Amino acid sequence: MDLEVTQTAKKKLNEIPEDKIIQLSFDKGSCDIVNNVYEMKVVERREPESYEKMINSENLEFIVDDHFEETYDHELTIDFRDNFFIFKNKNQTFNNRIRLRYI
């Protein structure tokens, strides 16, 4: 998977403590524009569940659903602007108002 994290997003995500990890959750909706990332949770570092996997990018680790790559056509960019994360791939912008949620 080609997961790109822009410099502004990387700067914000690097504020997360080392004992935590980022979990990306997405909505498996039924309309044409589906699979929006709807939540970024900062959780205790853990091993992925059987239906999850780890993705590494820019020295950051993410826990994602095991269908994550297919969902985003193996390409996703995470950006950070105006205090929100924005997710996009080559075809569309998926969300523009996601914040980190600490669990």
Backbone as CSV, one residue per row, in Angstrom:
resi,resn,N_x,N_y,N_z,CA_x,CA_y,CA_z,C_x,C_y,C_z
1,MET,0.851,-1.186,0.000,0.000,0.000,0.000,0.881,1.227,0.000
2,ASP,0.530,2.173,-0.828,1.238,3.439,-0.872,0.493,4.419,0.031
3,LEU,0.943,4.521,1.265,0.342,5.439,2.238,1.303,6.605,2.416
4,GLU,0.879,7.760,1.952,1.702,8.959,2.053,1.188,9.819,3.200
5,VAL,2.103,10.313,3.997,1.768,11.229,5.088,2.499,12.531,4.788
6,THR,1.745,13.606,4.598,2.373,14.883,4.280,3.183,15.384,5.489
7,GLN,4.034,16.343,5.266,4.872,16.873,6.343,4.030,17.488,7.465
8,THR,2.962,18.182,7.122,2.131,18.785,8.169,1.426,17.703,8.997
9,ALA,0.974,16.650,8.337,0.335,15.544,9.071,1.366,14.798,9.910
10,LYS,2.534,14.587,9.338,3.597,13.877,10.067,3.981,14.641,11.336
11,LYS,4.083,15.946,11.230,4.438,16.765,12.397,3.402,16.578,13.512
12,LYS,2.126,16.592,13.164,1.071,16.424,14.156,1.071,15.002,14.723
13,LEU,1.216,13.999,13.865,1.184,12.608,14.312,2.406,12.239,15.152
14,ASN,3.506,12.914,14.941,4.704,12.654,15.748,4.564,13.150,17.181
15,GLU,3.501,13.876,17.479,3.226,14.311,18.855,2.658,13.171,19.710
16,ILE,2.259,12.093,19.073,1.666,10.956,19.787,2.755,10.238,20.575
17,PRO,2.506,9.922,21.840,3.513,9.228,22.652,3.908,7.870,22.058
18,GLU,5.135,7.442,22.335,5.683,6.198,21.782,4.899,4.959,22.187
19,ASP,4.230,4.991,23.337,3.498,3.808,23.801,2.087,3.735,23.223
20,LYS,1.778,4.618,22.277,0.459,4.660,21.624,0.610,4.350,20.146
21,ILE,-0.515,4.033,19.515,-0.537,3.754,18.081,-1.819,4.327,17.496
22,ILE,-1.823,4.594,16.206,-2.966,5.191,15.527,-3.818,4.081,14.913
23,GLN,-5.098,4.111,15.210,-6.030,3.157,14.605,-6.964,3.930,13.688
24,LEU,-6.985,3.540,12.404,-7.873,4.173,11.444,-9.108,3.302,11.268
25,SER,-10.271,3.900,11.440,-11.532,3.174,11.275,-12.264,3.766,10.085
26,PHE,-12.845,2.892,9.260,-13.578,3.431,8.129,-14.976,2.855,8.034
27,ASP,-15.847,3.633,7.407,-17.260,3.315,7.263,-17.449,2.546,5.959
28,LYS,-17.946,1.331,6.069,-18.179,0.519,4.876,-19.594,0.781,4.361
29,GLY,-19.833,2.002,3.901,-21.162,2.417,3.470,-21.628,1.706,2.217
30,SER,-22.822,2.066,1.762,-23.406,1.381,0.622,-23.581,2.280,-0.596
31,CYS,-23.161,3.528,-0.522,-23.302,4.399,-1.682,-22.017,4.366,-2.514
32,ASP,-21.983,5.122,-3.600,-20.830,5.101,-4.493,-19.567,5.626,-3.833
33,ILE,-19.681,6.688,-3.067,-18.518,7.230,-2.371,-18.549,6.644,-0.968
34,VAL,-17.866,5.528,-0.810,-17.924,4.776,0.437,-16.551,4.691,1.080
35,ASN,-16.522,4.005,2.190,-15.268,3.687,2.859,-14.514,4.915,3.340
36,ASN,-15.244,5.911,3.795,-14.617,7.094,4.377,-13.950,6.733,5.693
37,VAL,-12.765,7.251,5.893,-12.175,7.172,7.219,-13.014,8.102,8.085
38,TYR,-13.574,7.588,9.155,-14.420,8.428,9.990,-13.837,8.651,11.366
39,GLU,-12.730,7.974,11.669,-12.176,8.120,13.011,-10.699,7.753,13.007
40,MET,-9.935,8.553,13.736,-8.520,8.259,14.001,-8.389,8.180,15.512
41,LYS,-8.173,6.975,16.006,-8.055,6.796,17.449,-6.593,6.587,17.813
42,VAL,-6.191,7.190,18.896,-4.875,6.961,19.469,-5.102,5.990,20.622
43,VAL,-4.586,4.773,20.465,-4.838,3.704,21.428,-3.515,3.174,21.969
44,GLU,-3.596,2.394,23.037,-2.403,1.736,23.575,-1.784,0.868,22.491
45,ARG,-0.477,0.860,22.419,0.210,0.023,21.438,-0.178,-1.430,21.676
46,ARG,-0.549,-2.111,20.608,-0.994,-3.498,20.709,-0.770,-4.204,19.383
47,GLU,-0.919,-5.513,19.413,-0.853,-6.304,18.191,-2.210,-6.216,17.492
48,PRO,-2.232,-6.289,16.171,-3.512,-6.257,15.465,-4.367,-7.487,15.772
49,GLU,-5.679,-7.295,15.738,-6.612,-8.408,15.864,-6.569,-9.223,14.567
50,SER,-7.270,-10.345,14.522,-7.243,-11.226,13.349,-7.783,-10.550,12.083
51,TYR,-8.641,-9.561,12.217,-9.243,-8.860,11.082,-8.530,-7.536,10.780
52,GLU,-7.389,-7.301,11.408,-6.639,-6.060,11.248,-5.217,-6.357,10.778
53,LYS,-4.520,-5.285,10.396,-3.095,-5.399,10.098,-2.419,-4.061,10.346
54,MET,-1.104,-4.108,10.353,-0.291,-2.902,10.565,0.182,-2.370,9.216
55,ILE,0.156,-1.064,9.081,0.745,-0.383,7.930,1.737,0.624,8.482
56,ASN,2.923,0.650,7.903,3.964,1.590,8.310,4.206,2.593,7.192
57,SER,4.332,3.850,7.579,4.647,4.891,6.616,5.284,6.060,7.352
58,GLU,6.355,6.576,6.789,7.006,7.758,7.358,7.362,7.561,8.833
59,ASN,7.797,6.361,9.188,8.138,6.006,10.568,6.949,6.096,11.517
60,LEU,5.744,5.994,10.970,4.517,5.963,11.762,3.845,4.615,11.545
61,GLU,3.182,4.113,12.582,2.479,2.846,12.479,0.982,3.074,12.638
62,PHE,0.217,2.384,11.803,-1.234,2.481,11.812,-1.824,1.075,11.904
63,ILE,-2.862,0.913,12.701,-3.646,-0.319,12.695,-4.860,-0.044,11.817
64,VAL,-5.083,-0.936,10.847,-6.189,-0.762,9.907,-6.912,-2.090,9.709
65,ASP,-8.105,-2.005,9.166,-8.869,-3.182,8.767,-8.075,-3.923,7.684
66,ASP,-8.150,-5.245,7.654,-7.333,-5.988,6.683,-7.757,-5.778,5.230
67,HIS,-8.868,-5.097,4.970,-9.281,-4.765,3.600,-8.946,-3.317,3.245
68,PHE,-8.188,-2.691,4.078,-7.885,-1.263,3.931,-7.257,-0.939,2.582
69,GLU,-6.298,-1.733,2.145,-5.595,-1.457,0.889,-6.539,-1.498,-0.302
70,GLU,-7.372,-2.510,-0.370,-8.335,-2.620,-1.462,-9.318,-1.460,-1.439
71,THR,-9.703,-1.056,-0.259,-10.676,0.017,-0.097,-10.201,1.307,-0.750
72,TYR,-8.928,1.604,-0.635,-8.383,2.858,-1.158,-7.530,2.665,-2.397
73,ASP,-7.789,1.605,-3.144,-7.056,1.328,-4.386,-5.546,1.372,-4.170
74,HIS,-5.107,0.892,-3.011,-3.684,0.797,-2.666,-2.983,2.153,-2.659
75,GLU,-3.742,3.227,-2.473,-3.153,4.562,-2.438,-3.972,5.460,-1.511
76,LEU,-3.297,6.064,-0.549,-3.979,6.991,0.356,-2.984,8.038,0.826
77,THR,-3.426,9.284,0.857,-2.624,10.382,1.371,-3.332,10.946,2.593
78,ILE,-2.567,11.166,3.657,-3.088,11.798,4.863,-2.434,13.165,4.972
79,ASP,-3.265,14.191,5.034,-2.787,15.562,5.160,-3.396,16.160,6.431
80,PHE,-2.857,17.277,6.878,-3.367,17.961,8.070,-3.420,19.450,7.773
81,ARG,-4.655,20.010,7.814,-4.848,21.442,7.572,-5.958,21.965,8.462
82,ASP,-5.807,23.156,8.953,-6.833,23.821,9.765,-7.293,22.955,10.940
83,ASN,-6.343,22.258,11.571,-6.586,21.409,12.744,-7.392,20.149,12.467
84,PHE,-7.483,19.735,11.209,-8.186,18.510,10.841,-7.335,17.692,9.878
85,PHE,-7.537,16.372,9.912,-6.884,15.482,8.965,-7.773,15.316,7.739
86,ILE,-7.136,15.225,6.586,-7.824,15.056,5.313,-7.266,13.797,4.662
87,PHE,-8.151,12.951,4.166,-7.768,11.701,3.515,-8.172,11.752,2.055
88,LYS,-7.244,11.385,1.171,-7.568,11.396,-0.253,-6.736,10.346,-0.985
89,ASN,-7.267,9.916,-2.111,-6.471,9.101,-3.024,-6.546,9.763,-4.391
90,LYS,-6.121,9.072,-5.413,-6.047,9.705,-6.734,-7.418,10.127,-7.265
91,ASN,-8.495,9.531,-6.757,-9.819,9.796,-7.299,-10.645,10.800,-6.522
92,GLN,-10.456,10.888,-5.214,-11.350,11.729,-4.436,-10.787,12.049,-3.058
93,THR,-11.362,13.067,-2.455,-11.095,13.394,-1.062,-12.181,12.735,-0.245
94,PHE,-11.790,11.960,0.773,-12.754,11.173,1.518,-13.343,11.913,2.710
95,ASN,-12.573,12.702,3.367,-13.044,13.398,4.558,-12.206,14.638,4.749
96,ASN,-12.776,15.620,5.384,-11.970,16.810,5.643,-12.146,17.343,7.060
97,ARG,-12.726,16.548,7.946,-12.942,17.035,9.307,-12.686,15.942,10.337
98,ILE,-11.549,15.290,10.268,-11.216,14.221,11.205,-10.159,14.736,12.185
99,ARG,-10.389,14.480,13.457,-9.413,14.820,14.492,-8.948,13.560,15.165
100,LEU,-7.811,13.644,15.824,-7.325,12.526,16.625,-8.196,12.391,17.864
101,ARG,-8.557,11.169,18.168,-9.341,10.910,19.387,-8.514,10.001,20.274
102,TYR,-8.158,10.488,21.446,-7.340,9.714,22.382,-8.255,8.811,23.208
103,ILE,-7.937,7.522,23.234,-8.704,6.535,23.999,-7.952,6.208,25.271
